[in-house]
Amino acid sequence: MPETSQQKRIVVVGAGWAGLGATYHLAKQGYDVTLLEAAPYPGGLVAGWKTPLGRSVEGGIHGFWYPYYNIFNLVNALDLDPFTPFTRSSQYSPFGLEVESPIFQNEPRLPTPLGTFIYTRFQRLPLIDRLSALPLLYAVVDFDNSHEAWQRYDKVTARELFKQFGVSARLYKDAFEPMLLVGLFAPGEQCSAAAALGMLYYFILAHQPDFDVVWCRGTVGEKIFKPWVEQVEKVGGKVLTNKRVDDLILDEFGNAKAVVCGEETFEADAVIFGVSVSGIKKIVAGSKTLNRYSEFRDLNNLGGIDVLATRLWFDRKVNVPLPSNACFGFDPTTGWTFFDLNTLQDEYKDETGSVIEADFYHANQLLPMTDDEIATKVHRDLGTCIPEFREAKISVRSVIRVRQGVTHFAPGSYQYFLGAKTSIPNLFMSGDWIITNHGSWSQEKAYVTGLEAANLVIERLNIGEKAAIIPIEPDEPHIQVARSFNKTIREISRNLLPDFWLP
């Protein structure tokens, strides 16, 4: 009798976008899939949860950008309607409103990056400073997301990159560093130039509409993950929470044959990890098996960034011009965002007072503050952006500290990131920090790498159909031509000149 997929057991670790994506597809192919999640609920940091008083809170608000084609496709396939319409956003500094962004897809489409340059409404940034970004276009063309490009740019800081290409001090301070603080969650001197170029290109520069964003009309956990988990279980997958992975057991051939959680052992024909950098480091620290491999020991060179998520209920409604806002200049190395939840989330539409989510990134120096001190600071900073908040009083507050909550794409970190395949032949990796050629970032990248890991399982076991992954939109023709020309020049130079300079 031929072996069937029902006899093949897959263990997936981590119930975020990556783990759920892999589990759902493999379960639909008939595999016996068990998903293990260390937290009490699927989704981890992204999901959100209810307080004892029944109020929804989240470890940070997560946007869904225009090029999240695979996530949008998933949501449509699940027959869900979780998102707001595309929204405009603004940017504030201690001096007031700095930038307003349109909905770019509604504007006449121009070749990149002209649309971003022309349609973005800068309130105070002089034209001469904006023009100083033009030489940076060479780096945008040169960085094609290839392994070689990552090696060239990863050991350079983003700040040094912008300095080398002549970006003005004001443009860097008022535009590029704020993007890094809320996109890569760290100041430019602590960000890899490769990661900065990849992130900026994917979210802003590749195509005019890419910066357009929608938001979940409630917590991601309630609106997406809960019904998704129900579908996973409906097709035969098992989702087990409060299961912290301690180790792997290998067979005599070096393949993973079981995953250990405390006193429990889950047998497996293949294993997929879909956890964060901090999550995998905790697993490796306690794993006798993974500690035998240098690639896993080397993960100790990677780090995370602290996040502070606050939610404030005010005693009156305050007019917030746009629902999503980014802020810079209030603390030297910290960026933050604030959101009008009365506009974005169904739960708060009828509240008599404003409900504001304010999230701080690279917030390590803020975490030791008391909840009262944090609420006072947030209230003061909101009042600086929108003076009407000064007269409003906080009636309820929620403060969530997430240490090492998001990936730190530090200079030199690329050499330690893992690909989907590992030295253990049937152990595959997924997550927003995993190396992939797809080109996506953040939640979309996590979900895509989950599908890629599922496809590697199918390829190895030769059972089932691979998941169809939607590629990112191709580069616009003038970028393709420029990259092709640049690549040719590089190859000619490599053949003619000795290779002894630093990359």
C-alpha positions in Angstrom: 0.0 0.0 0.0 1.6 3.3 -1.0 2.3 5.9 1.7 -0.1 8.7 1.9 0.2 12.3 3.3 -2.0 11.3 6.2 0.8 9.2 7.5 3.3 12.1 7.3 3.5 14.1 10.5 4.6 17.7 10.4 5.3 19.8 13.4 5.2 23.6 13.0 6.6 25.8 15.8 5.1 29.3 16.2 1.5 30.4 15.4 2.2 33.7 13.7 1.8 34.6 10.0 4.6 32.1 9.1 3.5 29.2 11.2 -0.2 29.5 10.4 0.6 29.9 6.7 2.6 26.7 6.6 0.2 24.8 8.8 -2.9 25.8 6.8 -1.4 24.9 3.4 0.0 21.5 4.6 -3.2 20.6 6.4 -5.1 21.3 3.2 -2.8 18.9 1.4 -3.8 16.1 3.9 -0.7 16.1 6.1 -1.1 15.4 9.8 0.0 18.9 11.1 0.5 20.0 14.7 1.2 23.7 15.3 2.8 24.4 18.7 2.5 28.0 20.1 4.3 29.0 23.4 1.8 31.8 24.2 -1.8 31.2 25.4 -3.2 32.2 22.1 -2.2 32.0 18.4 -0.6 35.1 16.8 1.8 36.2 19.5 2.6 39.9 19.4 0.5 40.6 16.3 -2.7 39.1 17.6 -3.9 41.3 20.5 -6.1 40.1 23.4 -8.8 41.2 25.8 -8.1 42.7 29.3 -9.9 41.3 32.3 -12.4 44.2 31.9 -13.1 43.2 28.3 -11.1 45.9 26.5 -9.1 45.0 23.4 -5.4 45.7 23.5 -2.5 44.9 21.2 1.3 44.8 21.3 1.4 47.5 18.6 -0.8 48.3 15.6 0.1 46.6 12.4 -0.6 48.1 8.9 -1.2 46.1 5.7 0.4 47.8 2.7 -0.6 47.8 -0.9 1.9 45.2 -2.0 0.8 42.6 0.6 -0.7 40.6 -2.3 -0.4 37.2 -0.6 -2.0 38.3 2.7 -4.9 40.0 0.9 -5.3 36.9 -1.2 -5.5 34.7 1.9 -8.1 37.0 3.5 -10.2 36.9 0.4 -9.9 33.1 0.3 -11.1 32.9 4.0 -14.0 35.2 3.0 -13.1 37.8 5.6 -13.6 41.5 5.6 -11.2 42.7 8.3 -9.7 45.9 6.8 -10.5 49.6 6.7 -10.4 51.4 3.3 -6.9 52.7 2.3 -6.1 55.7 4.6 -4.0 58.8 4.4 -1.3 59.4 7.0 0.7 62.3 8.4 3.9 62.9 10.2 4.6 65.1 13.2 7.6 66.5 15.0 7.8 68.7 18.1 7.4 71.7 15.7 4.0 70.4 14.5 2.7 68.8 11.3 5.6 68.0 8.9 4.2 65.7 6.1 0.8 64.6 4.8 0.6 61.6 2.4 -2.2 61.2 -0.2 -3.7 57.9 -1.2 -1.1 57.4 -4.0 -3.2 55.0 -6.1 -5.8 57.7 -6.6 -3.2 60.0 -8.2 -2.1 59.8 -11.8 0.6 57.2 -11.9 4.1 58.5 -12.5 7.4 56.6 -13.0 9.0 55.7 -9.7 10.1 57.6 -7.7 8.4 60.8 -9.1 5.0 60.1 -7.7 6.4 59.8 -4.2 8.4 62.9 -4.6 5.7 65.1 -6.2 2.5 63.9 -4.4 3.8 63.8 -0.8 2.9 67.1 0.9 5.9 68.4 2.8 4.9 71.3 5.1 8.3 72.6 6.0 11.0 70.6 4.2 12.7 72.9 1.6 12.9 71.8 -2.1 16.7 71.9 -2.0 16.8 69.4 0.7 14.5 67.0 -1.1 16.6 67.3 -4.3 19.6 66.2 -2.3 18.1 62.7 -2.3 18.6 62.3 -6.1 22.2 60.8 -6.0 20.8 58.1 -3.6 18.9 56.7 -6.6 22.1 54.9 -7.6 22.1 52.9 -4.4 18.4 52.1 -5.0 19.3 50.7 -8.4 22.5 49.0 -7.2 20.7 47.2 -4.4 18.7 44.5 -6.2 18.0 42.3 -3.1 20.5 39.7 -4.3 22.9 38.0 -2.0 25.7 40.0 -3.4 23.9 43.3 -2.9 23.2 42.4 0.7 26.8 41.6 1.3 27.9 44.9 -0.3 25.6 47.1 1.8 24.9 45.2 5.0 28.0 46.1 7.0 27.4 49.8 6.2 25.1 51.8 8.5 22.1 53.5 6.9 23.3 56.8 8.2 26.7 56.4 6.6 25.0 55.4 3.3 22.9 58.6 3.2 25.9 60.6 4.1 28.0 59.1 1.4 25.4 59.9 -1.2 25.1 63.5 -0.2 21.7 63.5 1.5 21.3 66.8 3.4 21.3 66.8 7.1 17.8 68.2 7.2 16.4 65.6 4.8 18.0 62.8 6.8 16.8 64.2 10.1 13.2 65.1 8.9 12.5 62.3 6.4 14.8 59.3 6.2 15.5 58.7 9.9 11.8 58.9 10.8 11.1 56.3 8.1 13.8 54.1 9.7 12.5 54.6 13.2 9.1 53.3 12.3 10.1 51.0 9.5 13.2 49.2 10.8 12.5 50.4 14.4 16.0 51.9 15.1 18.0 55.0 14.3 20.1 55.1 11.2 23.4 54.5 12.9 22.0 51.2 14.2 20.4 50.0 10.9 22.0 48.1 8.1 22.1 50.0 4.9 21.0 46.9 3.0 17.9 46.6 5.2 17.2 50.3 4.8 17.3 50.1 1.0 15.2 47.0 0.9 12.6 48.3 3.3 12.4 51.8 1.6 12.2 50.2 -1.9 9.5 47.7 -1.0 7.2 50.1 1.0 7.8 53.4 -0.8 10.0 53.6 -3.9 9.3 50.6 -6.1 5.8 51.6 -7.3 3.7 54.7 -6.6 0.9 53.0 -4.7 3.1 50.9 -2.5 2.9 53.3 0.5 -0.9 53.0 0.6 -2.0 51.2 3.7 -5.1 49.7 5.3 -5.6 48.8 9.0 -7.4 46.0 10.8 -10.9 47.1 12.0 -10.2 45.4 15.3 -7.3 43.2 16.7 -5.7 41.0 14.1 -6.3 38.1 16.5 -10.1 38.6 16.4 -10.5 39.7 12.8 -8.0 37.3 11.1 -6.3 34.8 13.3 -9.3 33.4 15.1 -11.3 32.6 11.9 -8.1 31.4 10.3 -7.4 29.0 13.1 -11.0 27.7 12.8 -10.3 26.9 9.1 -7.0 25.3 10.0 -8.8 23.0 12.4 -11.6 22.4 10.0 -9.2 20.9 7.4 -7.5 18.7 10.0 -4.7 20.8 11.5 -4.1 20.9 15.3 -3.3 24.2 17.0 -1.9 23.7 20.5 -1.2 26.7 22.7 1.0 27.0 25.9 3.5 24.6 24.2 7.0 25.9 24.7 9.5 23.9 22.6 12.6 22.7 24.4 14.5 20.6 21.9 14.5 18.4 18.8 15.3 14.7 18.7 17.3 13.6 15.7 17.5 10.1 14.1 20.7 8.3 13.2 20.8 10.1 9.8 20.6 13.6 11.4 17.0 14.2 10.5 14.5 15.6 13.0 12.2 12.9 14.2 10.5 14.6 17.2 9.9 17.9 18.9 10.1 18.1 22.7 7.8 20.3 24.8 8.4 19.7 28.5 7.3 16.1 29.2 5.6 15.8 25.8 7.1 14.6 22.5 5.6 15.2 19.1 6.9 12.9 16.4 7.6 14.4 13.0 8.6 13.6 9.4 9.5 17.3 9.0 9.6 20.4 11.2 9.1 24.0 10.4 10.1 26.9 12.7 8.1 30.1 12.3 9.3 32.1 15.3 10.9 35.5 15.9 14.6 36.0 16.5 14.1 36.2 20.2 11.9 33.1 20.1 14.5 31.0 18.2 17.3 32.2 20.5 15.3 31.0 23.5 14.8 27.6 21.9 18.5 27.3 20.9 19.6 28.3 24.4 17.9 25.3 25.9 18.4 22.8 23.0 21.3 20.4 23.3 20.6 19.4 19.7 20.5 22.8 18.0 23.6 23.9 20.0 25.6 21.4 18.0 25.2 23.5 14.9 27.2 26.7 14.3 24.4 28.3 12.3 22.1 28.1 15.3 24.8 29.1 17.8 25.5 32.1 15.6 22.0 33.4 16.1 23.2 34.8 19.4 24.8 37.6 17.2 21.2 38.7 16.3 19.1 41.0 18.4 15.6 42.4 18.8 14.3 45.9 19.5 12.1 46.9 22.5 8.5 48.1 21.8 6.2 50.0 24.0 2.5 49.9 23.2 0.1 52.2 24.9 -3.7 52.7 24.6 -5.4 55.7 26.1 -9.1 56.3 26.6 -9.9 60.0 26.9 -12.8 61.7 28.6 -13.8 63.6 25.4 -13.6 63.4 21.6 -10.6 65.1 20.1 -10.5 65.8 16.4 -7.6 63.9 14.9 -7.1 65.0 11.3 -5.8 61.7 9.9 -6.2 58.3 11.6 -2.6 57.1 11.3 0.4 59.3 12.2 4.2 58.8 12.6 6.2 61.0 14.9 9.9 61.9 15.2 12.2 64.2 17.1 10.6 63.8 20.6 13.3 61.4 21.8 16.7 61.1 20.1 16.6 57.4 19.1 12.9 56.6 19.4 10.2 56.8 16.8 6.5 56.5 17.5 3.1 56.3 15.9 -0.3 57.1 17.0 -3.7 56.0 15.7 -7.3 57.3 16.1 -9.0 54.0 16.9 -12.4 55.7 16.9 -11.9 55.9 13.1 -10.1 52.7 12.5 -11.6 50.0 14.7 -15.3 49.0 14.9 -15.2 48.6 18.7 -14.5 52.2 19.3 -16.7 54.0 16.7 -19.4 54.9 19.3 -17.1 55.8 22.2 -17.9 59.1 23.7 -14.2 59.9 24.1 -11.1 59.5 21.9 -9.3 56.1 22.1 -5.7 56.5 20.9 -3.1 53.9 20.4 0.5 55.2 20.6 3.4 52.8 19.9 7.1 53.5 20.6 9.9 51.7 18.8 13.5 51.4 20.0 11.9 52.2 23.4 14.5 50.6 25.7 15.0 53.8 27.6 11.2 54.2 28.2 10.4 50.7 29.5 11.7 51.3 33.0 9.3 54.2 33.5 6.1 53.5 35.5 2.8 53.2 33.7 1.7 56.6 35.1 4.9 58.2 33.9 4.5 56.6 30.4 0.9 57.8 30.2 1.9 61.3 31.2 4.6 61.3 28.5 2.3 60.0 25.8 -0.4 62.6 26.8 2.2 65.4 26.6 3.6 64.3 23.3 0.0 63.9 21.8 -0.7 67.5 23.0 2.4 68.7 21.2 1.1 67.2 17.9 -2.6 68.1 18.4 -3.0 70.8 21.0 -6.6 69.9 21.8 -5.3 66.8 23.6 -3.9 69.1 26.3 -7.5 69.8 27.6 -8.6 66.1 27.5 -8.0 63.8 30.5 -7.1 60.2 30.5 -9.8 58.0 32.0 -8.3 54.5 31.2 -4.9 53.4 30.1 -3.1 50.3 29.0 0.7 49.9 28.8 2.4 46.9 27.2 6.1 46.4 27.3 7.6 44.0 24.7 11.3 43.4 25.1 13.1 42.4 22.0 9.7 42.5 20.3 10.8 43.1 16.7 13.8 42.1 14.6 16.8 44.3 14.7 18.4 44.6 11.2 21.7 45.8 12.6 24.8 46.4 10.4 26.5 43.1 9.8 23.5 41.0 10.8 22.8 39.5 7.4 25.7 37.0 7.7 23.8 35.4 10.6 20.3 35.3 9.2 19.2 31.8 8.2 17.7 30.6 4.9 14.7 28.3 4.7 16.9 25.2 4.5 19.1 24.2 7.4 21.9 21.7 8.1 19.1 19.4 9.5 17.7 18.2 6.2 14.0 18.1 7.3 14.0 21.3 9.4 12.9 24.4 7.6 12.8 28.0 8.7 10.3 30.8 8.2 9.6 34.3 9.5 10.2 38.0 8.8 14.0 37.6 9.4 14.6 34.6 7.1 16.5 35.1 3.9 14.2 34.9 0.8 14.4 36.1 -2.8 10.7 37.1 -2.8 11.5 40.8 -1.9 8.6 41.4 0.6 9.0 42.7 4.2 7.3 42.4 7.6 4.0 40.5 7.9 3.8 39.7 4.2 7.4 38.3 4.3 6.6 36.2 7.3 3.5 34.7 5.6 5.4 34.2 2.3 8.3 32.4 4.0 5.7 30.2 5.8 4.4 29.1 2.4 7.9 28.6 1.1 8.7 26.3 4.0 5.5 24.4 3.4 6.6 24.0 -0.3 10.0 22.7 0.8 8.2 20.0 2.9 6.1 19.0 -0.1 9.2 18.9 -2.3 11.0 16.7 0.2 8.1 14.3 0.9 6.8 14.5 -2.7 3.2 14.6 -1.6 0.6 17.3 -2.3 0.5 20.5 -4.4 2.8 23.4 -3.6 1.3 26.7 -2.5 1.0 29.4 -5.2 3.0 32.4 -4.0 2.2 35.8 -5.7 5.4 37.5 -6.6 5.9 41.2 -6.0 5.2 43.5 -8.9 8.1 43.6 -11.2 10.4 46.7 -11.3 9.3 49.4 -13.6 11.0 49.3 -17.0 13.4 52.2 -16.4 14.5 50.5 -13.1 15.0 47.2 -14.9 17.1 48.9 -17.6 19.2 50.8 -15.0 19.8 47.6 -13.0 20.7 45.6 -16.0 23.2 48.2 -17.1 24.6 48.5 -13.6 25.0 44.8 -13.4 26.9 44.7 -16.7 29.3 47.4 -15.6 29.9 45.6 -12.3 30.7 42.3 -14.2 33.1 44.1 -16.6 34.8 45.8 -13.7 35.1 42.5 -11.8 36.8 41.0 -14.8 39.2 43.8 -15.4 40.1 44.9 -11.9 41.7 42.9 -9.1 39.3 41.9 -6.4 41.0 43.1 -3.3 38.8 46.0 -2.2 36.2 45.8 0.5 32.8 45.0 -0.9 
